[in-house]
Amino acid sequence: MLERVNRPEDAGVNSDAIYAFLKELEEGGAENHGLLIIRNDKVAFEGYKYPYAATIPHTMFSVTKSLVSTAVGFAIAENIISLDTKIEPYFSEYFHVKSKRWDKVTVEALLTMRSGKAFTFLQDMTADYAKQFMLSPFRANNKFLYSNNDAYMLSALLQKITGEKVVDYLTPRLFEPLGIKKPFWETNTLDVCIGGTGCYLTLPDMAKIGYCYLNGGRYGEKQVLPVGWAEKVAEQRTDTMEKGTGYGYYFWLRKDCFMMDGMMGQFCMIFPKLNAVVAMTNCSESEQFVLEAFYRRYERMFIEEDELLKNYQKERREKVIAGKRDGTEKEIEKNVYRIKGRALRIARISGYPVSLIPHAINATVARRSEGSMTDLRFSFTDDKCVMTWKEGPDTVTCHLGMNGEALLSETTIAGYPYTMWSYAYWEKKKFHAVVRLLNTLATQHFIFSFSPQGMRMEVISKPDFGKFCSENAVAGGAVPDIPYLAPLLCKNIEQLAGLFALPVQFVAVKEK
């Protein structure tokens, strides 16, 4: 256990800089869910935006790639594979065009995003990545191209050779020695761990892994990582498209640090010269905004000063709304509300269901709900509402506090476990249900308007799907990176994605 200090300054970290960083994120519309700073072998600061907490796993997105890199390091040390291992022979069951360029598609090429294979983030995340990788054409060169497929192929390769999913392979080698419970890790329909994304960790667990890397692979008295691997991942291996940014073995190299980097602001930053680790989980459509906000405060963060931070930590809780109850609750309880109309047709055509899971998150997962929300039922008591519905074969039961206290519920959709922190209130004849999916970074704010014939549902999602599409349109290949033109096209994409935010209609059916 790392020692915890009474105030950040006792470990050489500036409280005011932490406060200024968190405040800038809040004012810029980015949610920080948790921040943990280790310096000089002490936990200098650990703070969460309630209801997020140290015990709740959080989606990591591309931090997962760094875990795949870690698994590769173990496999190399155990002589299972080498950096020169060629990929093609292990996936001969997939049809692919023969080419001499396959000789350059090695473990190291995949670790540095230089497979030379075409990739777009617009591809279907639910598909067979190995098939897509083997069929995709070779690009004109083998330069760096950030690709989930490259990382997936390493996950699939290790599973083929070891007979274990990457999460199972890492559990006795990495997770258990660090005292980390085996995490949930997304698998596709072939039961292979998604390599480029998909692992869920608590913030302290991510920080432990970063701390292990900071210390050359040691944790306490034990050498956990293969000797030398922590140094190898942090070496500059290839240039990237980002100015001032390098890339190692699935670790990004930025000012004074090497780091695990996940979409929407999941970061574990390792600063060897400062003997520090900064780990954070966020919900921001622009991770660049989070990085820039951090580095604006970076110089001050590791010098002494004080205050402001304690009061801010108390203030940044989400305020749960109660409100007066509405007399129509008993009538609402008599009905089942079934989805109909335009939203249902859009969902069927697009493949994006009307769901508890926001579209921006559904765009990143390997499995989506098999159907849209329907058969909604509401049950009211003095202090809560129980809302149930179906999404394909899954039934969701959500407990919503109505007395000024939020309630926790657990559910599973498409094989994914979700922890819901939820409350509800009436305002101007509309029923509001706020559901935070604590392990995904997402929030759904449902607004229901009832009539004798049915119900209208508006949804405010965080992260916003339109902003998510616009922010990732250039990197995803949907928009060419052309000055002046790209912003206009991104704005059009954002407006088009707004179709998914149109109100959803339900018809009322009397309960028998």
N, C-alpha and C positions, 0 to 999 in steps of 0.2 A: 504493500500500500504506500502510495506517495504521501508525504506529509502535506497537510493543508495549513495554510497560513491565515492569520486573522484578517489581513488586508493585502491587496495585491502588492503594495509597496514593500512588504516584508520579503517578497521574492524578486524584487527588482522590476515590477510592472506598474505603470502609471494608471491610477483609477480614472483620472479625468479623461485620458485618451480613450479608455474603454467606453466611458460614458458618451463621449463625442462621436465615436464610431457607431454605437448602437442608436444614438439619437438621429444621426444622419440617415441610417437605414430606414428608421421609422418614418421620418419626414419625407423620404424619397419613395415611399410606398413599398419597400421591401420588408418582409417579415423576418426578423431573426428569431429562430425557435430555440437556439441554444448556443452558448459560447463557452469554451473551456480553454484556459491558458495554463500551460505548464512551463515553469522556468526555474532553472537551477535545482532540478529534481524536487520541486514543490508545486502543488496545485495553487497557482496564484489567484485564479478566478474561475468560478463555475456558476453560470447563471442561465435561467430559462425563462421564456415568456410563457406564463401559465396559460393553458393547461399542459404544455409540453413539459417533460420531466426527464430526469436522468435514467429512469427505468424503462422508458418507452422507445422501442426500436424506431428508427427513422429511415426512410428511403435514402439510399446513397447515390443512386444513379452511377456516374462513371468513376466514382471512388472504387467501384467494383473492379475496374480494370487493374488497379494497383494490387488488389487481392489476387487476381489471376496472375499478375507478374510474380507475386510472392510464391504462389503455387509452382510456377515455372522454376523459380530459384531452388525450391526444395527438390523438384524432379531432376534438375541438373546435378545437384549435389548427390543425389542417390543413383546417378548414372542411368536414369530412365530415359532421358532425352539429352540432347545437347543444343547449343545455339545454332549448330549447323544442320540439325535434323530437318529434312525436307517434308513438306506437308502432303504433297500429292499422293505418295504411295499409301497413305493411311485413309484416303477417301476415294479409292478407286471405284467404289460402288456407284458414285455419282458420275453421270455423263458429263464430260468436259472436253474441250478442244485441246489436242496435244500441242505443246509448244516448249521450246527450249527455255522459255522464261520461267517455267515451273521450277527449274533448278535453283532459282534465286528466291523462291517462296519458302523461306526457312523460318524456324522458330524466332531467330533474331529479327528477320524482316517483319514478322507479325508484331513483335514486341516494340518495334519502332514505327509502326504504321507505314511500312514501306513494302507491302505485299505487291504493289503494282496493280491490284484488282480494283475495278470500278466499284463505287459505293455511294449511296445517297441515303440521307436520314429520312427520306420520304418513303422508303420501302416499308412493307407491311411488317410490323414488329412481331406478328404472330406466326410468321412463316418459318420454313426450314432454312436457317442461316447457312448451313453447310452447302445445301443445294444451290442457294443464291450465290455463294462465294465461288463454287466450282464452275458455275455457268456464266458468271459475270465476265465481261471482256477484260483483257489487260489494257491498262491505260498507256499513254504514249511513253511514260517514264515510271520509274520506281521511287519518285520523290514522296515525301510525307503527305499522307491524306488520312485525316482522322476518321476511323472506321470502326463501328461496332462489330462488323463481320470479322475483322482481323482478331479481335479479342475473343469472339465466340469460337473461332477455329482452334485457338489454344485451349479453351475450356473443353471443347469436343475431343481434341487430340489427347489431352490428359485422361479423359474418361475412357477413351478407346484403349489406351495403353495400360492404365491402372485398374480398370474395371470399376472405378469409383467416381461419383460426381465430385466436382472440384470442392464443394462445401464439405463433403465427407473426407476427402483427402486432406484438406486443411485443418479439420477439427482437431486431431491429435497432435498435429505439428505446430499449429499457430494458435488456434482459439483456446484450447485447453491449457497450454502453458501460460497464456496470458490471463487465465481466469475468465474467459469469455464463453458464454453459453452458445452452442451451435446456432448460428443465425438462420433466419428465413432467407432463402435465395431463390429467386424465380427460376423455374424450369420451363422449357417449351413443351410442345406436344410429344417430343421424342424423349422427354425426361432428361434433358441435358441442361445444366446450369447456363443461363445467359451470361456470356462473358463480358459484354460491354456495359452492362447495367444489371440491376436486379437484386443486389444484396441489401439487407436491412440491418443496421447496427444501432446501438445506443451511442450517444455522443461520447460517454466515457470509454466505451469499447473502441471507437475510432481513435480517440486520443491515445489509448494504450498502444495500439498498433503504431501510431506515429512516434510515440516515445521509444518504442522498441527500435524503430529505424534510426531515431536520433542517436541512440547508444550503440550503433554498429551491429544491431541485431540482438543485443543483450536485454534481458528484463530481470532486474534484481541480480542475482548471482548466476542466472542461467543464460546460456547462449541459445536463443530460440531460433533465429534465422541462420541459414548457412553463413559461415564466415565469409566476409567480403561482399555479400549480396547487397547489403544496405548501401555500400559505396558504389557498386555497379549501377544500380537503378538511378543514381543521382548524377551520373556522368552524361555530358552532352553527347547525344547519339545522332541527332538530326536537326536540321533547321525546321521551323514551322512557319505558318503564314502570319503569326502574330509577332509584331515588333518587340524585341527585348525578351522574347520567350523561347526557351529551348525545350527539348524533350529527351527523356532517358528511356528506361524500360517501363512504360505506362506510368511514369511520374513526370509531371510538368516541372520545368525549371524556371523560376521567376526570381525577382530580386532577393538575393541572400537566402533563398530557400529552395528546397524541392518539395513537391506537394502532390497529394491525392486531390483530384478535382472532379466534382460532380455537378451536373447541370442544375440550374436554379439556385446555386450557392451552397453546395455541400463541399467543404474544404477541410483538409488536414495539412497544415503548413509546417514544415520541419526546418528550423533555423539552426544549423550546426554551430555557427560562430556565436550565437546568442544563447546556446544551450536552452532552446525554447521550442515548444510545440503550440500552435494555435489551431484549435479544431472548432468548427462551427457548422450548424445546420440552418438553412434559410429557405424562404420561399420568395424568389425573385425571378421574374421573367428574364431579367438581365443579370447574369452572374458577373458581367464586367463591371456593372455599377457597384456590386458588393466589393469586388477586388479593389476598385479605385477608391472607394470609401475607406477601406482598410489601410491601403498604402498612404492615403493622405494623413492618417493618424500614426502610421508605423514608426516614424522617427521618435515621436513622443511616447509611444506605448511602452517602451523599454527604458524609460528614465523615471525618476521619482516625482511625485506630487500627490494630491489627494482630493477627495470628496465628490459630491454630485451623484456618484454611481449608486450608493446604497439607496438613496431616495428614488432614483430612477427605476431600480429593480422592483421596488414596491409598487410603482405606478404602472409598470408595463404589463400588468395582468389584464386579460380580457375581462371587461365588465359585463356580467351576465344580466340581461334585461328580464324583468318579470312582467309587469303590465297587468291591467285589469282583464278579468276573464270575460268571455263573450257568451251570450245566452243561446247561441246556435249550436253549441257543442253537442248537446244530446241529439239534435237532428242529424248532425254530421256523422255521429257514431252509427246511425242506422244504415249507412250506405257503404258500398264498395265502389271505388273509383277506378274505372278502366280507361287506359290511354286510347286516344283516337286521333285521327286527323293528320295534318301536315308534318308534325314533329316525328310521328311514327314512320311516315314514309321516308323522310330525310334520313332517319336512323337506319332503316333497312337498306337504302341505296348506298349510304356512305360507309356502313359498317361500324358507326359510332352510336351505341345505344344511348337512350336517355337513362342516366344512371346516377347512383350515388357517387360514382367516381367521375371527377371532372374530365372533360375531353382532353385537356392538356396532359393529364396523367395517363388516360387511356391510350394516347398516342405513343407512350413510351414503354408499355408493358407487352409481354409475350402472349398474354391471354386476356380477352375481354369478356364481359358479360354476354351471355348467349341471347339475351332479350332485354327490351326496354322496361323501365319501371311500370308496373301495372298492378291492378287489384290492391290499391292502397286502402288501408283501414286506419281509423283513428279511434283511440280509446282514452278518455280523459278521466283523471281522478283529481283530488284536491291539490296535489303537488306535482303532477306530471302528466304528460301525454305519451302513450305508447303508439308509435306509428309502425305499421308493418306493410310490406309490399313484396312482390316477386320480381326477380330479374332472371329470366330464363328458368332454370331448375332451382335457383337459389331463392330462399326466403330470408328477407332481412327484417329484423326487429330492432327498432331504435327507440331508446328511452330518452325522452326530452324533459328536462327539469323545467317547471313552470312557477317555481317559488323563489327565484333568484339564485338557484344553485344548478349547475350543470350536472348531468349524469353520464356515466360511462356505460357503453355497450360493446359487445364483441360480435363480429359477423364474419362470414366468409363469402366472397363473390369470385367465381371463376377460379377457385382454388387459392385465392389470396386471403390472408387474414387481415382484418381491419379492426382498429380500436377507435370507436366513435365517442367523442366528447360533445354533448349536445344539450341544447336548451331551446325553449320556445316561448313565444309571447304573442298577444293580440295587439294590433295597432291599426286604427282606422278601419275596422272590420276585416282586416287581412290577418291571416295566421302565418307567423314567421317561425321557421324551424332552422336553427343554425347548427350545422353538423361539422365539427372539425375531425378530420381523419388523421389522428395524431401520428401514425407511422408513415404517412405519405406526404406530409407538408401541406395538404390541400384542405380547403374549407368550401363547403356548399351551403349557401344561404337560400333556402326554399321559401317562396312567398306564395301562399295559397289564397285564392279568392273563390268563395263558394256560392253556388246558386242552387235552386231546387233541381235543375237539370244536370248539374255536374260541377266541375271544378277547373279552374285555370291555375297553372303553376308557372311562376317565373323563377329563374335560377340565376343567382349571382355567384360566379365561381372564382376562386382564388387558388391557383393561377388562372388568369383570364386566357381563354383559348385563342382569341384574336391576337392578343399581344404576344402570346407564345409563338404562334405561327409567324408573325411578323418578325420577331426577334431572331428566329432560326431559319428564315427563308433563304438568306444568302448562304449560310453555312450548310444548309440542307440541299442546296443545288436547285431550289425552285426559282430563284431569282439570280441573274448574273450580277457579279460584283462590279457594277458600272456606276461611277459617281453621277449624282442627280437622278438617274433613272431608277436605281435600286430603291431609294426611299419611297418613290411614287408607287412602284410595284408592291413593295412591302405594305404600304397603306391599303392598297386594293385587296391584298390577301387578308389583311386584318378585318376589313369590312365584309369580305366574303365569309370568313369564319364566323362573323357575327350572326349568320343565319342559324347557327347552332344554339344561339342564346335566345331565340324567339320563344314566346310563351308556349307552354304545352297544355293541350286540352284533354280533359277526362270526362267521361260520361258517368253519371251516378246510377248505380244499380242497387235497389233495396236489398238488404240482407234478409235471407229467409229465416 
